[in-house]
Amino acid sequence: MNCSIVGDLLPLYHDEVASVESRELVEEHLKTCAECQQVLNDIHENLKTEIAPNTEEPLASGLKVLKKRMRRKTVATIAVSIVCAAAFVSALIYGVFFFERPVPVSQVTIASTQQVDSALDFLTNARGYSSFYASMRDGALYLCYYDTFWTRYISPANRSLLQFIGAPAAPSFVAAPIAPTTNLPSPPTPPPPAEAPNALLEISQATRVYYIEGSPSQLARNEAAFERAIENAVLLWEK
C-alpha cells in the first residue's frame, strides 16, 4: 500500500472509525514508513493543540477582577479611616475645649480673700474657671462654676468672673424735633426709654454670695430646680 492511500486513511485510523481491515493495513504500513508515522504524530499533536483549554485569558481576567476588588476595598478602608479619624479628632477637641462640667463646691478656690468687702471684690478675686452661672435673689448672689478639661488641667483661665458680666450700654434718648419758626406749638417730647437693669449695680448691693451646683440651662429655665439648688447652697462670702 502506497503512502497516498495510507495518508487518506490516517485521519480515520486516528479517530478509530476505520474498518478492521483498513486498520491492519495502516498499522503494517506504519511499521516500515517513518513518513506516514510522522504524519500520524502531527495529526495527534494538532488535535491536542485545538482542544487544549486557553488558560491564559481566564487567568488574566481573574487577576483584573481581583485587582479591582482590592482597589475598591483599599479605597473604602481609607475613606472609613478618614471619617473615623475626623470624628475622633472632633470629639477630642470638643471634650478638651468645649465640654463643660460643674465644679464641686469642695474645689472652689478664691485667688485672694484679702480686702474682699463687697460681692464685686469677691468676683474680681475668683479666677480660673471657664464660665459661670449667676443669679440674684433677695439680696444674695448665687453662683455656679463650670470648667473644661483644658481650663482645669492644662491652662487655667486667668480672668476674673467679673469680666463675664458686661455693663449695659448707656440709654439713648430721642431728641425733640426743632420747632419751625411759626406760631404752631412744638410736638411733645417723647419720654426716655426705661433703663435696663444694671447687673453690676445689683451685684454690688449683694450681702451674701452662695455656691450652688447644677446645670446652667436647668437652673435658668426651671424655677423648681433653682429652688432645690438654693436649699443646698453653700455660703462663700458674707458682708
C-alpha positions as protocol buffer text, in pm:
chain_id: "A"
residue {
  index: 1
  type: MET
  ca { x: 0 y: 0 z: 0 }
}
residue {
  index: 2
  type: ASN
  ca { x: 145 y: 333 z: -102 }
}
residue {
  index: 3
  type: CYS
  ca { x: 171 y: 644 z: 121 }
}
residue {
  index: 4
  type: SER
  ca { x: -105 y: 831 z: -66 }
}
residue {
  index: 5
  type: ILE
  ca { x: -368 y: 578 z: 26 }
}
residue {
  index: 6
  type: VAL
  ca { x: -241 y: 549 z: 384 }
}
residue {
  index: 7
  type: GLY
  ca { x: -244 y: 930 z: 413 }
}
residue {
  index: 8
  type: ASP
  ca { x: -617 y: 929 z: 331 }
}
residue {
  index: 9
  type: LEU
  ca { x: -681 y: 660 z: 591 }
}
residue {
  index: 10
  type: LEU
  ca { x: -471 y: 813 z: 871 }
}
residue {
  index: 11
  type: PRO
  ca { x: -745 y: 1057 z: 1000 }
}
residue {
  index: 12
  type: LEU
  ca { x: -996 y: 770 z: 1012 }
}
residue {
  index: 13
  type: TYR
  ca { x: -735 y: 549 z: 1179 }
}
residue {
  index: 14
  type: HIS
  ca { x: -659 y: 817 z: 1437 }
}
residue {
  index: 15
  type: ASP
  ca { x: -1030 y: 867 z: 1517 }
}
residue {
  index: 16
  type: GLU
  ca { x: -1076 y: 487 z: 1535 }
}
residue {
  index: 17
  type: VAL
  ca { x: -1355 y: 486 z: 1278 }
}
residue {
  index: 18
  type: ALA
  ca { x: -1171 y: 290 z: 1007 }
}
residue {
  index: 19
  type: SER
  ca { x: -1264 y: -74 z: 938 }
}
residue {
  index: 20
  type: VAL
  ca { x: -1063 y: -357 z: 1089 }
}
residue {
  index: 21
  type: GLU
  ca { x: -906 y: -444 z: 752 }
}
residue {
  index: 22
  type: SER
  ca { x: -805 y: -81 z: 691 }
}
residue {
  index: 23
  type: ARG
  ca { x: -656 y: -51 z: 1040 }
}
residue {
  index: 24
  type: GLU
  ca { x: -447 y: -364 z: 987 }
}
residue {
  index: 25
  type: LEU
  ca { x: -320 y: -233 z: 652 }
}
residue {
  index: 26
  type: VAL
  ca { x: -232 y: 108 z: 803 }
}
residue {
  index: 27
  type: GLU
  ca { x: -52 y: -49 z: 1101 }
}
residue {
  index: 28
  type: GLU
  ca { x: 154 y: -275 z: 870 }
}
residue {
  index: 29
  type: HIS
  ca { x: 249 y: 27 z: 658 }
}
residue {
  index: 30
  type: LEU
  ca { x: 342 y: 241 z: 961 }
}
residue {
  index: 31
  type: LYS
  ca { x: 592 y: -24 z: 1074 }
}
residue {
  index: 32
  type: THR
  ca { x: 807 y: 43 z: 770 }
}
residue {
  index: 33
  type: CYS
  ca { x: 719 y: 407 z: 681 }
}
residue {
  index: 34
  type: ALA
  ca { x: 860 y: 678 z: 901 }
}
residue {
  index: 35
  type: GLU
  ca { x: 699 y: 945 z: 686 }
}
residue {
  index: 36
  type: CYS
  ca { x: 343 y: 828 z: 748 }
}
residue {
  index: 37
  type: GLN
  ca { x: 425 y: 773 z: 1115 }
}
residue {
  index: 38
  type: GLN
  ca { x: 526 y: 1141 z: 1137 }
}
residue {
  index: 39
  type: VAL
  ca { x: 201 y: 1244 z: 964 }
}
residue {
  index: 40
  type: LEU
  ca { x: 6 y: 1047 z: 1226 }
}
residue {
  index: 41
  type: ASN
  ca { x: 204 y: 1214 z: 1503 }
}
residue {
  index: 42
  type: ASP
  ca { x: 130 y: 1557 z: 1351 }
}
residue {
  index: 43
  type: ILE
  ca { x: -242 y: 1481 z: 1343 }
}
residue {
  index: 44
  type: HIS
  ca { x: -231 y: 1384 z: 1709 }
}
residue {
  index: 45
  type: GLU
  ca { x: -37 y: 1697 z: 1814 }
}
residue {
  index: 46
  type: ASN
  ca { x: -260 y: 1931 z: 1612 }
}
residue {
  index: 47
  type: LEU
  ca { x: -570 y: 1783 z: 1769 }
}
residue {
  index: 48
  type: LYS
  ca { x: -422 y: 1828 z: 2119 }
}
residue {
  index: 49
  type: THR
  ca { x: -349 y: 2194 z: 2044 }
}
residue {
  index: 50
  type: GLU
  ca { x: -703 y: 2255 z: 1916 }
}
residue {
  index: 51
  type: ILE
  ca { x: -879 y: 2103 z: 2215 }
}
residue {
  index: 52
  type: ALA
  ca { x: -637 y: 2233 z: 2480 }
}
residue {
  index: 53
  type: PRO
  ca { x: -811 y: 2499 z: 2701 }
}
residue {
  index: 54
  type: ASN
  ca { x: -678 y: 2853 z: 2682 }
}
residue {
  index: 55
  type: THR
  ca { x: -591 y: 2913 z: 3048 }
}
residue {
  index: 56
  type: GLU
  ca { x: -407 y: 3241 z: 2995 }
}
residue {
  index: 57
  type: GLU
  ca { x: -713 y: 3457 z: 2920 }
}
residue {
  index: 58
  type: PRO
  ca { x: -925 y: 3340 z: 3219 }
}
residue {
  index: 59
  type: LEU
  ca { x: -623 y: 3384 z: 3445 }
}
residue {
  index: 60
  type: ALA
  ca { x: -560 y: 3740 z: 3321 }
}
residue {
  index: 61
  type: SER
  ca { x: -930 y: 3824 z: 3354 }
}
residue {
  index: 62
  type: GLY
  ca { x: -940 y: 3686 z: 3707 }
}
residue {
  index: 63
  type: LEU
  ca { x: -636 y: 3891 z: 3804 }
}
residue {
  index: 64
  type: LYS
  ca { x: -801 y: 4208 z: 3672 }
}
residue {
  index: 65
  type: VAL
  ca { x: -1117 y: 4141 z: 3873 }
}
residue {
  index: 66
  type: LEU
  ca { x: -909 y: 4070 z: 4183 }
}
residue {
  index: 67
  type: LYS
  ca { x: -712 y: 4392 z: 4139 }
}
residue {
  index: 68
  type: LYS
  ca { x: -1033 y: 4594 z: 4102 }
}
residue {
  index: 69
  type: ARG
  ca { x: -1178 y: 4440 z: 4417 }
}
residue {
  index: 70
  type: MET
  ca { x: -858 y: 4508 z: 4608 }
}
residue {
  index: 71
  type: ARG
  ca { x: -855 y: 4872 z: 4490 }
}
residue {
  index: 72
  type: ARG
  ca { x: -1218 y: 4919 z: 4594 }
}
residue {
  index: 73
  type: LYS
  ca { x: -1151 y: 4760 z: 4930 }
}
residue {
  index: 74
  type: THR
  ca { x: -845 y: 4981 z: 4981 }
}
residue {
  index: 75
  type: VAL
  ca { x: -1036 y: 5298 z: 4889 }
}
residue {
  index: 76
  type: ALA
  ca { x: -1324 y: 5201 z: 5119 }
}
residue {
  index: 77
  type: THR
  ca { x: -1082 y: 5128 z: 5404 }
}
residue {
  index: 78
  type: ILE
  ca { x: -907 y: 5464 z: 5357 }
}
residue {
  index: 79
  type: ALA
  ca { x: -1240 y: 5650 z: 5345 }
}
residue {
  index: 80
  type: VAL
  ca { x: -1365 y: 5481 z: 5663 }
}
residue {
  index: 81
  type: SER
  ca { x: -1033 y: 5553 z: 5834 }
}
residue {
  index: 82
  type: ILE
  ca { x: -1051 y: 5923 z: 5740 }
}
residue {
  index: 83
  type: VAL
  ca { x: -1411 y: 5952 z: 5866 }
}
residue {
  index: 84
  type: CYS
  ca { x: -1324 y: 5776 z: 6193 }
}
residue {
  index: 85
  type: ALA
  ca { x: -1014 y: 5992 z: 6241 }
}
residue {
  index: 86
  type: ALA
  ca { x: -1213 y: 6312 z: 6177 }
}
residue {
  index: 87
  type: ALA
  ca { x: -1485 y: 6201 z: 6420 }
}
residue {
  index: 88
  type: PHE
  ca { x: -1223 y: 6114 z: 6683 }
}
residue {
  index: 89
  type: VAL
  ca { x: -1043 y: 6448 z: 6643 }
}
residue {
  index: 90
  type: SER
  ca { x: -1374 y: 6640 z: 6661 }
}
residue {
  index: 91
  type: ALA
  ca { x: -1480 y: 6450 z: 6973 }
}
residue {
  index: 92
  type: LEU
  ca { x: -1137 y: 6508 z: 7128 }
}
residue {
  index: 93
  type: ILE
  ca { x: -1145 y: 6883 z: 7056 }
}
residue {
  index: 94
  type: TYR
  ca { x: -1498 y: 6912 z: 7195 }
}
residue {
  index: 95
  type: GLY
  ca { x: -1413 y: 6709 z: 7504 }
}
residue {
  index: 96
  type: VAL
  ca { x: -1097 y: 6907 z: 7578 }
}
residue {
  index: 97
  type: PHE
  ca { x: -1203 y: 7264 z: 7496 }
}
residue {
  index: 98
  type: PHE
  ca { x: -1584 y: 7289 z: 7497 }
}
residue {
  index: 99
  type: PHE
  ca { x: -1739 y: 7020 z: 7719 }
}
residue {
  index: 100
  type: GLU
  ca { x: -1811 y: 7195 z: 8049 }
}
residue {
  index: 101
  type: ARG
  ca { x: -1855 y: 7021 z: 8382 }
}
residue {
  index: 102
  type: PRO
  ca { x: -1979 y: 7180 z: 8705 }
}
residue {
  index: 103
  type: VAL
  ca { x: -1710 y: 7244 z: 8964 }
}
residue {
  index: 104
  type: PRO
  ca { x: -1790 y: 7082 z: 9302 }
}
residue {
  index: 105
  type: VAL
  ca { x: -1805 y: 7322 z: 9593 }
}
residue {
  index: 106
  type: SER
  ca { x: -1511 y: 7139 z: 9752 }
}
residue {
  index: 107
  type: GLN
  ca { x: -1290 y: 7254 z: 9462 }
}
residue {
  index: 108
  type: VAL
  ca { x: -1399 y: 7618 z: 9460 }
}
residue {
  index: 109
  type: THR
  ca { x: -1099 y: 7841 z: 9529 }
}
residue {
  index: 110
  type: ILE
  ca { x: -1054 y: 8215 z: 9557 }
}
residue {
  index: 111
  type: ALA
  ca { x: -720 y: 8359 z: 9450 }
}
residue {
  index: 112
  type: SER
  ca { x: -716 y: 8613 z: 9730 }
}
residue {
  index: 113
  type: THR
  ca { x: -958 y: 8674 z: 10016 }
}
residue {
  index: 114
  type: GLN
  ca { x: -786 y: 8990 z: 10137 }
}
residue {
  index: 115
  type: GLN
  ca { x: -976 y: 9319 z: 10110 }
}
residue {
  index: 116
  type: VAL
  ca { x: -1290 y: 9145 z: 9988 }
}
residue {
  index: 117
  type: ASP
  ca { x: -1553 y: 9376 z: 10132 }
}
residue {
  index: 118
  type: SER
  ca { x: -1814 y: 9353 z: 9852 }
}
residue {
  index: 119
  type: ALA
  ca { x: -1956 y: 9098 z: 9613 }
}
residue {
  index: 120
  type: LEU
  ca { x: -1778 y: 9276 z: 9328 }
}
residue {
  index: 121
  type: ASP
  ca { x: -1444 y: 9232 z: 9506 }
}
residue {
  index: 122
  type: PHE
  ca { x: -1530 y: 8867 z: 9558 }
}
residue {
  index: 123
  type: LEU
  ca { x: -1593 y: 8813 z: 9185 }
}
residue {
  index: 124
  type: THR
  ca { x: -1274 y: 9002 z: 9098 }
}
residue {
  index: 125
  type: ASN
  ca { x: -1069 y: 8759 z: 9308 }
}
residue {
  index: 126
  type: ALA
  ca { x: -1244 y: 8447 z: 9178 }
}
residue {
  index: 127
  type: ARG
  ca { x: -1033 y: 8327 z: 8885 }
}
residue {
  index: 128
  type: GLY
  ca { x: -953 y: 8014 z: 8690 }
}
residue {
  index: 129
  type: TYR
  ca { x: -1295 y: 7899 z: 8567 }
}
residue {
  index: 130
  type: SER
  ca { x: -1426 y: 7851 z: 8214 }
}
residue {
  index: 131
  type: SER
  ca { x: -1769 y: 8005 z: 8277 }
}
residue {
  index: 132
  type: PHE
  ca { x: -2027 y: 8052 z: 8550 }
}
residue {
  index: 133
  type: TYR
  ca { x: -2396 y: 8099 z: 8617 }
}
residue {
  index: 134
  type: ALA
  ca { x: -2508 y: 8384 z: 8842 }
}
residue {
  index: 135
  type: SER
  ca { x: -2847 y: 8487 z: 8976 }
}
residue {
  index: 136
  type: MET
  ca { x: -2960 y: 8742 z: 9231 }
}
residue {
  index: 137
  type: ARG
  ca { x: -3232 y: 8651 z: 9480 }
}
residue {
  index: 138
  type: ASP
  ca { x: -3336 y: 8852 z: 9789 }
}
residue {
  index: 139
  type: GLY
  ca { x: -3008 y: 9043 z: 9808 }
}
residue {
  index: 140
  type: ALA
  ca { x: -2795 y: 8730 z: 9771 }
}
residue {
  index: 141
  type: LEU
  ca { x: -2581 y: 8627 z: 9473 }
}
residue {
  index: 142
  type: TYR
  ca { x: -2592 y: 8258 z: 9373 }
}
residue {
  index: 143
  type: LEU
  ca { x: -2304 y: 8121 z: 9166 }
}
residue {
  index: 144
  type: CYS
  ca { x: -2228 y: 7800 z: 8983 }
}
residue {
  index: 145
  type: TYR
  ca { x: -1883 y: 7750 z: 8826 }
}
residue {
  index: 146
  type: TYR
  ca { x: -1800 y: 7540 z: 8518 }
}
residue {
  index: 147
  type: ASP
  ca { x: -1471 y: 7407 z: 8386 }
}
residue {
  index: 148
  type: THR
  ca { x: -1345 y: 7232 z: 8073 }
}
residue {
  index: 149
  type: PHE
  ca { x: -1067 y: 6975 z: 8068 }
}
residue {
  index: 150
  type: TRP
  ca { x: -836 y: 7243 z: 7924 }
}
residue {
  index: 151
  type: THR
  ca { x: -903 y: 7508 z: 8190 }
}
residue {
  index: 152
  type: ARG
  ca { x: -898 y: 7256 z: 8474 }
}
residue {
  index: 153
  type: TYR
  ca { x: -584 y: 7053 z: 8399 }
}
residue {
  index: 154
  type: ILE
  ca { x: -378 y: 7227 z: 8128 }
}
residue {
  index: 155
  type: SER
  ca { x: -419 y: 7604 z: 8117 }
}
residue {
  index: 156
  type: PRO
  ca { x: -640 y: 7757 z: 8389 }
}
residue {
  index: 157
  type: ALA
  ca { x: -822 y: 8072 z: 8288 }
}
residue {
  index: 158
  type: ASN
  ca { x: -673 y: 8384 z: 8443 }
}
residue {
  index: 159
  type: ARG
  ca { x: -963 y: 8627 z: 8404 }
}
residue {
  index: 160
  type: SER
  ca { x: -1188 y: 8715 z: 8693 }
}
residue {
  index: 161
  type: LEU
  ca { x: -1552 y: 8618 z: 8695 }
}
residue {
  index: 162
  type: LEU
  ca { x: -1642 y: 8984 z: 8695 }
}
residue {
  index: 163
  type: GLN
  ca { x: -1516 y: 9005 z: 8335 }
}
residue {
  index: 164
  type: PHE
  ca { x: -1800 y: 8777 z: 8226 }
}
residue {
  index: 165
  type: ILE
  ca { x: -2056 y: 9042 z: 8324 }
}
residue {
  index: 166
  type: GLY
  ca { x: -2089 y: 9330 z: 8080 }
}
residue {
  index: 167
  type: ALA
  ca { x: -2217 y: 9667 z: 8192 }
}
residue {
  index: 168
  type: PRO
  ca { x: -2531 y: 9772 z: 7998 }
}
residue {
  index: 169
  type: ALA
  ca { x: -2493 y: 10036 z: 7730 }
}
residue {
  index: 170
  type: ALA
  ca { x: -2593 y: 10391 z: 7810 }
}
residue {
  index: 171
  type: PRO
  ca { x: -2960 y: 10454 z: 7722 }
}
residue {
  index: 172
  type: SER
  ca { x: -3021 y: 10651 z: 7407 }
}
residue {
  index: 173
  type: PHE
  ca { x: -3266 y: 10940 z: 7417 }
}
residue {
  index: 174
  type: VAL
  ca { x: -3477 y: 11057 z: 7126 }
}
residue {
  index: 175
  type: ALA
  ca { x: -3402 y: 11423 z: 7060 }
}
residue {
  index: 176
  type: ALA
  ca { x: -3703 y: 11658 z: 7044 }
}
residue {
  index: 177
  type: PRO
  ca { x: -3762 y: 11798 z: 6694 }
}
residue {
  index: 178
  type: ILE
  ca { x: -3676 y: 12162 z: 6640 }
}
residue {
  index: 179
  type: ALA
  ca { x: -3994 y: 12369 z: 6604 }
}
residue {
  index: 180
  type: PRO
  ca { x: -4023 y: 12571 z: 6287 }
}
residue {
  index: 181
  type: THR
  ca { x: -4034 y: 12949 z: 6311 }
}
residue {
  index: 182
  type: THR
  ca { x: -4411 y: 12967 z: 6323 }
}
residue {
  index: 183
  type: ASN
  ca { x: -4671 y: 13016 z: 6591 }
}
residue {
  index: 184
  type: LEU
  ca { x: -4759 y: 12644 z: 6585 }
}
residue {
  index: 185
  type: PRO
  ca { x: -4684 y: 12462 z: 6914 }
}
residue {
  index: 186
  type: SER
  ca { x: -4395 y: 12217 z: 6921 }
}
residue {
  index: 187
  type: PRO
  ca { x: -4485 y: 11846 z: 6938 }
}
residue {
  index: 188
  type: PRO
  ca { x: -4447 y: 11691 z: 7284 }
}
residue {
  index: 189
  type: THR
  ca { x: -4112 y: 11536 z: 7369 }
}
residue {
  index: 190
  type: PRO
  ca { x: -4140 y: 11153 z: 7400 }
}
residue {
  index: 191
  type: PRO
  ca { x: -4042 y: 11014 z: 7739 }
}
residue {
  index: 192
  type: PRO
  ca { x: -3697 y: 10848 z: 7757 }
}
residue {
  index: 193
  type: PRO
  ca { x: -3698 y: 10467 z: 7743 }
}
residue {
  index: 194
  type: ALA
  ca { x: -3678 y: 10278 z: 8069 }
}
residue {
  index: 195
  type: GLU
  ca { x: -3324 y: 10199 z: 8170 }
}
residue {
  index: 196
  type: ALA
  ca { x: -3219 y: 9836 z: 8160 }
}
residue {
  index: 197
  type: PRO
  ca { x: -3126 y: 9689 z: 8497 }
}
residue {
  index: 198
  type: ASN
  ca { x: -2758 y: 9728 z: 8571 }
}
residue {
  index: 199
  type: ALA
  ca { x: -2613 y: 9385 z: 8660 }
}
residue {
  index: 200
  type: LEU
  ca { x: -2305 y: 9535 z: 8823 }
}
residue {
  index: 201
  type: LEU
  ca { x: -2519 y: 9761 z: 9040 }
}
residue {
  index: 202
  type: GLU
  ca { x: -2729 y: 9466 z: 9155 }
}
residue {
  index: 203
  type: ILE
  ca { x: -2423 y: 9258 z: 9241 }
}
residue {
  index: 204
  type: SER
  ca { x: -2261 y: 9547 z: 9429 }
}
residue {
  index: 205
  type: GLN
  ca { x: -2563 y: 9554 z: 9660 }
}
residue {
  index: 206
  type: ALA
  ca { x: -2542 y: 9181 z: 9742 }
}
residue {
  index: 207
  type: THR
  ca { x: -2469 y: 9100 z: 10106 }
}
residue {
  index: 208
  type: ARG
  ca { x: -2403 y: 8727 z: 10062 }
}
residue {
  index: 209
  type: VAL
  ca { x: -2256 y: 8501 z: 9794 }
}
residue {
  index: 210
  type: TYR
  ca { x: -2371 y: 8139 z: 9778 }
}
residue {
  index: 211
  type: TYR
  ca { x: -2249 y: 7848 z: 9567 }
}
residue {
  index: 212
  type: ILE
  ca { x: -2497 y: 7609 z: 9403 }
}
residue {
  index: 213
  type: GLU
  ca { x: -2443 y: 7303 z: 9185 }
}
residue {
  index: 214
  type: GLY
  ca { x: -2641 y: 7209 z: 8875 }
}
residue {
  index: 215
  type: SER
  ca { x: -2686 y: 7253 z: 8503 }
}
residue {
  index: 216
  type: PRO
  ca { x: -2692 y: 7621 z: 8398 }
}
residue {
  index: 217
  type: SER
  ca { x: -2970 y: 7567 z: 8143 }
}
residue {
  index: 218
  type: GLN
  ca { x: -3177 y: 7381 z: 8404 }
}
residue {
  index: 219
  type: LEU
  ca { x: -3118 y: 7645 z: 8670 }
}
residue {
  index: 220
  type: ALA
  ca { x: -3207 y: 7927 z: 8432 }
}
residue {
  index: 221
  type: ARG
  ca { x: -3526 y: 7772 z: 8291 }
}
residue {
  index: 222
  type: ASN
  ca { x: -3660 y: 7559 z: 8572 }
}
residue {
  index: 223
  type: GLU
  ca { x: -3766 y: 7756 z: 8878 }
}
residue {
  index: 224
  type: ALA
  ca { x: -3825 y: 7440 z: 9081 }
}
residue {
  index: 225
  type: ALA
  ca { x: -3471 y: 7318 z: 9008 }
}
residue {
  index: 226
  type: PHE
  ca { x: -3332 y: 7655 z: 9114 }
}
residue {
  index: 227
  type: GLU
  ca { x: -3529 y: 7645 z: 9440 }
}
residue {
  index: 228
  type: ARG
  ca { x: -3397 y: 7295 z: 9514 }
}
residue {
  index: 229
  type: ALA
  ca { x: -3041 y: 7413 z: 9443 }
}
residue {
  index: 230
  type: ILE
  ca { x: -3085 y: 7708 z: 9682 }
}
residue {
  index: 231
  type: GLU
  ca { x: -3179 y: 7469 z: 9962 }
}
residue {
  index: 232
  type: ASN
  ca { x: -2834 y: 7306 z: 9933 }
}
residue {
  index: 233
  type: ALA
  ca { x: -2643 y: 7630 z: 9866 }
}
residue {
  index: 234
  type: VAL
  ca { x: -2309 y: 7681 z: 10042 }
}
residue {
  index: 235
  type: LEU
  ca { x: -2218 y: 8026 z: 10176 }
}
residue {
  index: 236
  type: LEU
  ca { x: -1892 y: 8152 z: 10021 }
}
residue {
  index: 237
  type: TRP
  ca { x: -1889 y: 8512 z: 10139 }
}
residue {
  index: 238
  type: GLU
  ca { x: -2093 y: 8737 z: 10369 }
}
residue {
  index: 239
  type: LYS
  ca { x: -2063 y: 9109 z: 10419 }
}
